Structures are given as C-alpha cells and as structure tokens.
Amino acid sequence: MQDPFDGNAIGVFGTANDKLVPIFKERLDADPEDIEARYKLSSCYYNLGKYDAALNLIEDTEPDDEHRAKHYELYADLFVITCGNSLTEEDKEILLEYIEAWEEAEPDRQRLKFLPEKYLRLGMEDTALEKADILLIEFPNDPELCRVKAQIYRNRGDEHNAFAAVSAGLDKSPSHAALLSLEALLLEDAGNLGAAVDVANTTLESFPFNLEIWELLARIYDKVGRYDEVLDTLKRAGEFGPLSDKLLLLKAVALFETEDPEGEAQNIFEDYMDKDPDNPVCLEKLTQLYARIGNPKAALEMADIFVDKHEGPYAYVLRGWLYVNFPQLTDNFAVARARGEFRKAIDLDEGYAPAWYQLGIIAYDEGRMEEAAADLQLALDIDSNFTEIHLYLAIAYKESGKPSEALRVLDEGMALAEENNEELYTKLSNKKAEYLSGEKDG
C-alpha cells in the first residue's frame, strides 16, 4: 500500500489524479447517471484537495450497494475537513454514524486499515486501539496500524509501548515517513535530542513537506540555543509552504536571540499576540525586547500581563529585573520593589536559583558582602552549572574576609567555563591571578 506520507509517492499520486479528472469529468458530462464516474471524480477531487468540488458531486447522491462504502468514507473524511480540529459533540455523533456505515459497507479489508485512524480523530482511543489490534491479526505489523497504536500510546505517555509499535512498523517498512516522524517525536519526548535530529533529517529526505518535522528540528535547535540553525531550518521549511504560527514564533525567538536589524522579531511577536494575547513566549520576549530598545514602560506592561496570566518564579524574576534596570519605573523604590519580586519567586519555589542570584546581586551592589555571598552560594548549590555566579561570589567571599573560599569558587568556575564560555573563563582567570598576586605581595 502507498505510504500516505511518502513525498515521491504523493507527487506521482497527485499527477495521476490530475490526469484522471478530465477523463471522469468527460464521462460524467456524457452520462450524469454514471455513478462510478461520479465517485471516481469525487475521489480525485478529494485527493487533489478540492474538497468543495468533491462534496458537491456526492452530496445529493443516493449510493448503490457497490459504491456505498466509498460514499460514507468520503463523507467521513470531508466532514472532518469541513469541521477542522474543533469537533463538537454533535459533530462527533454525525461523524461516528458515517464511520460505522463505511465500516459495515466496506468489502475491501485493505481499505479498513484506515479505520483506526478515523476513530482516533474522534478521540475514541480505546476503540481505535481495539480495531487496530483486530486488523493487525490479518495484517501483521502493518505500518499504518502500528502508527495509530504508537500515536495512542504516545498520547497516553506510554513511551515503552509507543516505541515498540513504531519499531514493529519500521521492521515492515523501514522508510515509512510517518513512522519515522513519530519516532523522532518520541525521541524528543525522551530527551534524546541528537537521535531525534538524525531521524527527523532522514524523514525529510523522503517527505520534505512534513512541516511538523521541520518544526521539531527548529524546536530542538531552539532548546539547545543554536539559533542560526533554527533560522536555517525555517528557511528550508519555507520552500515547501507557508510557515505555521508555531514556526513563525520559533523564527521570532531565533531572530530575537541573534542579530535582527530589521526588527522582524518584534513584528512577529506583536502580530502573534493579536491572535493569542496571553501567549507566554510573546509576553516574555516582548518584555525583554521593549527593554532592549529602551521602552521600559511597554516592557513593564508586558511583564505585568505575564505575571497575571502565567504567575510563576520566572515571571516575578523578570519583572524584578526590570525594576532594577529601569529605576525610573518605580520612583525611588526600585530596589525594594525588585527585592519583593524576587521574594515572591522564592515563596513559589524555594529552590529557584535565579531568584537567589538576583537577591545576591542586590546585596553585592549595596556592599553587603556576607549577605551577597550567602545568597549567591545558595543559588550555586541549587544550580552548579550557573556559571555567571562564580565571579560575583568569589569577590563577595574575598571582600568578606574569606580568600580561600574565593579561590575555590574561581577554580570551580574556571573548570565550568573552560569549554563553553571563553569570556567568563578569562575574567575568572584574571581575578584568580589578581588574588594570588595580592597574597604574594602581602
């Protein structure tokens, strides 16, 4: 059976349908009672994405026994497309009638291999799983049936059975793009990002039109901070169709994190918020972006919404950071307000390292070095990879009369920064040399 996610097969399939349309249309024009031509033409229109034309051909048709299965299968598929992703309970009842009528009338068991997918669309996972298991007795390890089972198990968080179903399908059809796509998503779920990228790229070799996989690649590169690769991935994805809102949002984040001379990121974020005014990514990034371009009032408006709609430690820390860096926002009480925000973050999560870090920096700036050292050390104990802490903590220890602790922190920071932060490594190394020189002079 044709893999419905195989790019080459789709191209050939589309060309064939294009050529068949005028043939069946001519037959139907010559004989409007030619019911076979009517359903063949409707199927061609459906395969070409001309859904209104497909529906118009069969809407008022009473099918004969031979075409009853095709009638209800087309009706079910067209009904889903008409309703989109938001099926009401009434819609589901109607769709269920079409699916059951198709199942009852369908003489071709091969066609019924698509039955579990239709039940899955209805949200009837138990039924879809039951139908898939029954059909797998007839068609062992059929890729489409395995894909549906894997999708259901993934929906349920059953990683083991999801991987098992994918593996079974790939044993039968190693290049099945839909199964490879699902495997990539499962690998991402499991945190195996390198393997997910490899499988995603393999998937795109046979099905470059799969925007879900382009999104997966961009999402992974975003997670690991490889923003240039996010932009390159999205540029390649754009060759196969317009970018979805999710992909545009990933593009905006990548632009924000890199050079964005045209200000494109701001436009994308603001346009996205017209559709989703509470989106947490937009609220966070617009807060930072407005601060970056010197519009702290607009930044604070975004931060206030962020805290209101998505209260959490990070939201409070972000607003506190604004108070510290733009004291004009709060008259003469910037530091006090900032400290209050950081304390709110800690109230929500006592182990939130960035909040302790910010409190430590406030104490550091005010010259209260023992308090700064205590808060910064606590932040470092919580997150040992928080490299930025080491320089301030070392100075706080040195200034509060603990030189050995200062050197310890500098050594730890240098070891951490050696591979991935050359600028910080240099600063830590220079500070250590300064302290050692002072000890010798003393």
Backbone hydrogen bonds, N-H to C=O, Kabsch-Sander energy under -0.5 kcal/mol:
donor,donor_aa,acceptor,acceptor_aa,energy
6,D,3,D,-1.9
7,G,5,F,-0.6
7,G,206,S,-2.2
8,N,206,S,-0.6
10,I,6,D,-2.4
11,G,7,G,-2.0
12,V,8,N,-2.2
13,F,9,A,-3.0
14,G,10,I,-2.7
15,T,11,G,-2.0
16,A,12,V,-2.4
17,N,13,F,-2.2
18,D,14,G,-2.3
19,K,15,T,-1.8
20,L,16,A,-1.8
21,V,17,N,-1.9
23,I,19,K,-0.6
24,F,20,L,-2.5
25,K,21,V,-2.5
26,E,22,P,-2.1
27,R,23,I,-1.9
28,L,24,F,-2.4
29,D,25,K,-2.6
30,A,26,E,-1.9
31,D,27,R,-1.8
34,D,31,D,-2.5
35,I,33,E,-1.7
38,R,34,D,-1.9
39,Y,35,I,-2.1
40,K,36,E,-2.5
41,L,37,A,-2.7
42,S,38,R,-2.2
43,S,39,Y,-2.3
44,C,40,K,-2.2
45,Y,41,L,-2.6
46,Y,42,S,-2.4
47,N,43,S,-2.8
48,L,44,C,-1.7
49,G,46,Y,-1.6
50,K,45,Y,-2.9
51,Y,49,G,-1.3
54,A,50,K,-2.0
55,L,51,Y,-2.5
56,N,52,D,-2.6
57,L,53,A,-1.3
58,I,54,A,-0.8
58,I,55,L,-0.8
59,E,55,L,-1.8
61,T,58,I,-1.6
67,H,64,D,-0.8
68,R,64,D,-0.7
68,R,65,D,-0.7
71,H,67,H,-2.3
72,Y,68,R,-2.2
73,E,69,A,-2.3
74,L,70,K,-2.6
75,Y,71,H,-2.3
76,A,72,Y,-2.4
77,D,73,E,-2.4
78,L,74,L,-3.0
79,F,75,Y,-2.3
80,V,76,A,-1.9
81,I,77,D,-1.8
82,T,78,L,-2.4
83,C,79,F,-2.2
84,G,80,V,-1.7
86,S,83,C,-0.8
87,L,85,N,-1.0
88,T,86,S,-0.5
92,K,88,T,-2.4
93,E,89,E,-1.8
94,I,90,E,-2.1
95,L,91,D,-2.9
96,L,92,K,-2.6
97,E,93,E,-1.7
98,Y,94,I,-1.8
99,I,95,L,-2.6
100,E,96,L,-2.7
101,A,97,E,-2.2
102,W,98,Y,-2.5
103,E,99,I,-2.8
104,E,100,E,-2.2
105,A,101,A,-1.7
106,E,102,W,-2.1
109,R,107,P,-0.8
111,R,108,D,-0.7
112,L,108,D,-1.1
113,K,110,Q,-1.4
114,F,111,R,-1.8
115,L,112,L,-2.0
118,K,114,F,-1.2
118,K,115,L,-0.6
119,Y,115,L,-1.8
120,L,116,P,-2.2
121,R,117,E,-1.8
122,L,118,K,-1.0
123,G,120,L,-1.5
124,M,119,Y,-2.2
125,E,123,G,-1.6
128,A,124,M,-2.6
129,L,125,E,-2.8
130,E,126,D,-2.3
131,K,127,T,-2.9
132,A,128,A,-2.3
133,D,129,L,-2.3
134,I,130,E,-2.0
135,L,131,K,-2.5
136,L,132,A,-2.1
137,I,133,D,-0.7
137,I,134,I,-0.9
138,E,134,I,-0.7
139,F,135,L,-2.6
142,D,139,F,-1.8
146,C,142,D,-2.6
147,R,143,P,-2.4
148,V,144,E,-2.0
149,K,145,L,-2.1
150,A,146,C,-2.8
151,Q,147,R,-2.6
152,I,148,V,-2.3
153,Y,149,K,-2.5
154,R,150,A,-2.5
155,N,151,Q,-2.5
156,R,152,I,-1.6
157,G,154,R,-1.5
158,D,153,Y,-2.9
159,E,157,G,-1.4
162,A,158,D,-2.0
163,F,159,E,-2.5
164,A,160,H,-2.0
165,A,161,N,-2.3
166,V,162,A,-2.2
167,S,163,F,-2.7
168,A,164,A,-2.3
169,G,165,A,-2.1
170,L,166,V,-2.5
171,D,167,S,-1.9
172,K,168,A,-1.0
173,S,169,G,-2.3
176,H,173,S,-2.0
177,A,175,S,-0.6
180,L,176,H,-2.4
181,S,177,A,-2.6
182,L,178,A,-2.0
183,E,179,L,-2.6
184,A,180,L,-2.4
185,L,181,S,-1.9
186,L,182,L,-2.4
187,L,183,E,-2.5
188,E,184,A,-2.1
189,D,185,L,-2.5
190,A,186,L,-2.0
191,G,188,E,-1.6
192,N,187,L,-2.3
193,L,191,G,-1.6
196,A,192,N,-2.0
197,V,193,L,-2.3
198,D,194,G,-1.9
199,V,195,A,-2.5
200,A,196,A,-2.5
201,N,197,V,-2.4
202,T,198,D,-1.8
203,T,199,V,-2.4
204,L,200,A,-2.3
205,E,201,N,-1.0
206,S,202,T,-0.8
206,S,203,T,-0.9
207,F,203,T,-2.1
210,N,207,F,-1.5
211,L,209,F,-1.4
213,I,210,N,-0.8
214,W,210,N,-1.6
215,E,211,L,-2.5
216,L,212,E,-1.9
217,L,213,I,-2.6
218,A,214,W,-2.6
219,R,215,E,-2.9
220,I,216,L,-2.5
221,Y,217,L,-2.5
222,D,218,A,-2.1
223,K,219,R,-2.1
224,V,220,I,-1.8
225,G,222,D,-1.3
226,R,221,Y,-2.7
227,Y,225,G,-1.3
230,V,226,R,-1.4
231,L,227,Y,-2.2
232,D,228,D,-2.1
233,T,229,E,-2.6
234,L,230,V,-2.4
235,K,231,L,-2.0
236,R,232,D,-2.1
237,A,233,T,-2.4
238,G,234,L,-2.0
239,E,236,R,-1.3
240,F,237,A,-2.0
241,G,238,G,-0.8
248,L,244,S,-2.5
249,L,245,D,-2.2
250,L,246,K,-2.0
251,K,247,L,-2.2
252,A,248,L,-2.4
253,V,249,L,-2.2
254,A,250,L,-2.2
255,L,251,K,-2.7
256,F,252,A,-2.6
257,E,253,V,-1.9
258,T,254,A,-0.7
258,T,255,L,-0.8
263,G,260,D,-1.7
267,N,263,G,-1.4
268,I,264,E,-2.3
269,F,265,A,-2.8
270,E,266,Q,-2.6
271,D,267,N,-2.4
272,Y,268,I,-2.6
273,M,269,F,-2.1
274,D,270,E,-0.9
274,D,271,D,-0.5
275,K,271,D,-0.7
275,K,272,Y,-1.0
276,D,272,Y,-2.3
279,N,276,D,-2.0
283,L,279,N,-2.3
284,E,280,P,-2.5
285,K,281,V,-2.8
286,L,282,C,-2.8
287,T,283,L,-1.7
288,Q,284,E,-2.0
289,L,285,K,-3.1
290,Y,286,L,-2.9
291,A,287,T,-1.6
292,R,288,Q,-2.3
293,I,289,L,-2.1
294,G,291,A,-1.1
295,N,290,Y,-3.3
299,A,295,N,-2.0
300,L,296,P,-2.7
301,E,297,K,-1.9
302,M,298,A,-1.9
303,A,299,A,-2.5
304,D,300,L,-2.8
305,I,301,E,-1.7
306,F,302,M,-2.6
307,V,303,A,-2.6
308,D,304,D,-2.3
309,K,305,I,-3.1
310,H,306,F,-2.4
316,Y,312,G,-1.9
317,V,313,P,-2.4
318,L,314,Y,-2.7
319,R,315,A,-2.0
320,G,316,Y,-2.6
321,W,317,V,-2.5
322,L,318,L,-1.6
323,Y,319,R,-1.9
324,V,320,G,-2.1
325,N,321,W,-2.3
326,F,322,L,-2.2
329,L,326,F,-2.3
330,T,327,P,-1.7
331,D,328,Q,-0.6
333,F,330,T,-2.3
337,R,333,F,-2.6
338,A,334,A,-2.7
339,R,335,V,-3.0
340,G,336,A,-1.9
341,E,337,R,-2.0
342,F,338,A,-2.3
343,R,339,R,-2.1
344,K,340,G,-1.8
345,A,341,E,-1.9
346,I,342,F,-1.8
347,D,343,R,-2.4
348,L,344,K,-1.6
349,D,345,A,-1.9
352,Y,349,D,-1.7
353,A,351,G,-1.0
355,A,352,Y,-0.9
356,W,352,Y,-1.3
357,Y,353,A,-2.6
358,Q,354,P,-2.3
359,L,355,A,-2.2
360,G,356,W,-2.4
361,I,357,Y,-2.3
362,I,358,Q,-2.1
363,A,359,L,-2.3
364,Y,360,G,-2.4
365,D,361,I,-2.9
366,E,362,I,-1.6
367,G,364,Y,-1.5
368,R,363,A,-2.5
369,M,367,G,-1.5
372,A,368,R,-2.3
373,A,369,M,-2.8
374,A,370,E,-2.1
375,D,371,E,-2.4
376,L,372,A,-2.8
377,Q,373,A,-2.5
378,L,374,A,-1.9
379,A,375,D,-2.1
380,L,376,L,-2.2
381,D,377,Q,-2.6
382,I,378,L,-1.9
383,D,379,A,-2.3
386,F,383,D,-1.7
387,T,385,N,-1.9
389,I,386,F,-1.5
390,H,387,T,-1.2
392,Y,388,E,-0.7
393,L,389,I,-2.7
394,A,390,H,-2.5
395,I,391,L,-2.0
396,A,392,Y,-2.5
397,Y,393,L,-2.6
398,K,394,A,-2.4
399,E,395,I,-3.1
400,S,396,A,-1.4
401,G,398,K,-1.5
402,K,397,Y,-2.9
406,A,402,K,-1.8
407,L,403,P,-2.3
408,R,404,S,-2.2
409,V,405,E,-2.4
410,L,406,A,-2.1
411,D,407,L,-2.5
412,E,408,R,-2.4
413,G,409,V,-2.6
414,M,410,L,-2.6
415,A,411,D,-2.2
416,L,412,E,-1.9
417,A,413,G,-2.5
418,E,414,M,-1.4
421,N,417,A,-2.1
425,Y,421,N,-2.4
426,T,422,E,-2.3
427,K,423,E,-1.9
428,L,424,L,-2.7
429,S,425,Y,-2.8
430,N,426,T,-2.6
431,K,427,K,-2.1
432,K,428,L,-2.4
433,A,429,S,-2.3
434,E,430,N,-2.2
435,Y,431,K,-2.2
436,L,432,K,-2.8
437,S,433,A,-2.4
438,G,434,E,-2.0
439,E,435,Y,-2.0
440,K,436,L,-2.1
441,D,437,S,-2.5
442,G,438,G,-2.2
